[in-house]
Amino acid sequence: MNQLLFDSWNEVVCMFGFGIIFLLFGFGIIFLWAVKICFCFLRSFLCSLLLIWLRRTGMNRERRNL
């Protein structure tokens, strides 16, 4: 009886452990994708701000030269 109880408990612990590992792995992949998407949006936003700033400073220089 004790051996049967121990075997079933061992299976429960193994299944629980594998479930936690798979959950962490899945959340890790989702987290990495979210970070990658955020970096892409942030990079494009910063590039557009830089282009706007360069255009404004360039226009100011052209106005000064005229």
DASULQUI-V442504 format. One line per field, one symbol per residue. ss: DSSP state (~ for helix, > for strand, _ for the rest). phi: phi as a letter, one per 20 degrees, with the letter a starting at -180 (. if undefined). burial: # if it has 24 or more other C-alpha atoms within 12 Angstrom, else .. A space follows every 50 residues. Layout:
ss->???
phi->???
burial->???
This chain:
ss->_~~~~~~~~~~~~~~~~~~~~~~~~~~~~~~~~~~~~~~~~~~~~~~~~~ ~~~~~~~~~~~~~~~_
phi->.fffffffffffffffffffffffffffffffffffffffffffffffff ffffffffffffffff
burial->.................................................. ................
